[in-house]
């Protein structure tokens, strides 16, 4: 019984290592996700509306601080 258990454990460990190597080698989904993040980052960095909105937000925060004496994060 002990020998059967050990033999089965070795087989299971070998299969698990094989499965892990296959999973690590399959980078299609990871590469697609990196591409989506890169595209989104590029769009956000180059969007003039974002810069305008940030300027307006900063101005509104300063107005609020001058009126209330408090600055929200």
Residue pairs with C-beta under 8 A, 6 or more apart in sequence:
44 50
61 71
61 72
64 70
64 71
64 72
65 71
